[in-house]
Amino acid sequence: MARKKPTAVLVFGILNLVLGGLSLAGNLCCGLGFAMGYVAIRSVYQSVPPEGQKELDDLWQAFAKNVPGLLPVMIGQVIVALVLAVIQVVSGIGLVRVRGWGRWLCATWGLLEIILVISTMFYQLTYFYPGLQKATDDFEKWMDKQEEKQRKMGQAPPPRQKINMGGGSGNVIADNAVSIVFSGLYLAYGALVFIFMVLPQTGKAIARYNGLDEEFPGQRQDDFYDDDYQRRRRELDQPPGGPAPPPG
């Protein structure tokens, strides 16, 4: 009779494979886009004359001044998210196979995910969104100066639309609320995974599936059966475990 895998362990394993795979693909695309954007911006920066480079430096300072640690945090988040996505996928494989190492790797992922989400939310709400709003105001002033220079040169500046550097709806309160909701979902899943994996019942379910017998700790029940042993039918008058009685 085939052994049945623990349902909850199997479900978490499948979820980790799916969510981890999506996270891995998404962060790879994000990292690739970030690298391509940096190369493109660097190429444009090097192609403009020195006075143009100075103006671009002033523009970047508007971000660096208002959003501290912007570039290192962005790079660090992508790298950490990639590592966690790999851990999540590998732990999912271990859980689908109902292995003890998959359980503890998944618990480790859950704990690290909780730390990452909390630290990311703190940075976004404390530094990123407030600083981005100030940087947007500085960018508007920078654009005003550029348009004024064009007018002095007799050129009519093109129409300018409202700038939304943070993406989303442009409403700071609404964007913060959406960010908190999604972060809360990741936080809840990480906490649920961590709690479930450290429960003693989870360890017992995995051990039971892997054939651990309570009467013989550390040994599998199928260790007591030798497939190479040649079994023979005994005579009807032969008692079990002993030779046949002498005739007569």
C-alpha positions, 0 to 999 in steps of 0.5 A, a space after each residue: 500500500 502506497 504511503 500518503 504524503 501529508 496534505 498540508 506539507 504537500 500544499 505548502 510545497 506546491 505553493 513554494 514552487 509556484 510563488 518562488 518561481 514567480 518571484 524568481 522570474 520577476 526579480 530576474 526581470 527587475 534586475 535585468 531591467 535595472 541593469 539595462 536602465 543604468 547602462 542606458 543612463 550612463 551612456 546618455 550621461 557620457 554623451 552630453 557635454 560637461 555643462 550638461 553632465 553638471 545639470 544631470 549631477 544636480 538632478 541626481 543629487 535631488 534624489 540622493 539628498 531626499 531619498 538616502 541610500 536609494 541606489 544601494 537599497 534598490 540593488 540590495 533588495 533585488 539581490 536578497 529577493 533573488 536569494 530568497 526566491 531560490 531558497 523558496 523554490 528549493 524548499 518547495 522541492 524538499 516539501 513535495 518530496 516530504 523531506 526533513 531538510 525541506 521543512 527546516 529550509 522552508 522555516 528559514 525562508 519564512 523567517 528571512 521573508 518576515 525580516 525582509 518585508 518588515 525592513 522594506 516597509 520601514 524604509 518605504 514608509 520612512 524614507 522612500 515615499 516621503 523623500 520621493 515626493 520631495 525629489 519630485 518637487 525638486 525635479 519640477 524646479 529643475 524642469 522649470 530651469 530647463 524650460 526657462 533656458 529654452 525660452 531665452 534661446 528663443 525655443 518654445 518648450 514642449 507641453 509638460 505633464 504632471 510627473 509621477 516618479 513613484 508610479 502607481 496612481 500618483 496619490 501618495 496615500 493610496 499608493 502607500 495603502 496598496 504597498 502595505 496590503 501587498 507587503 502584509 500578504 507576504 508577511 502573513 504567508 511568511 509567518 504562517 509558513 514559519 509557524 507551521 514548519 516549526 510545529 512538532 506535529 509537522 516533524 512527526 508527519 514527515 517522519 511518519 511518511 518516511 517510515 520511522 517506526 515508533 518502536 524502533 526509533 531511527 529505523 525504517 520498517 522496510 529495513 526488516 525485509 530483505 528482498 533478496 531472501 529466498 522464501 520457500 513454502 513449508 510442508 503442512 505438517 511443519 511447524 513455523 520456525 522449526 524443522 518437520 517432526 520425525 516420522 512415525 
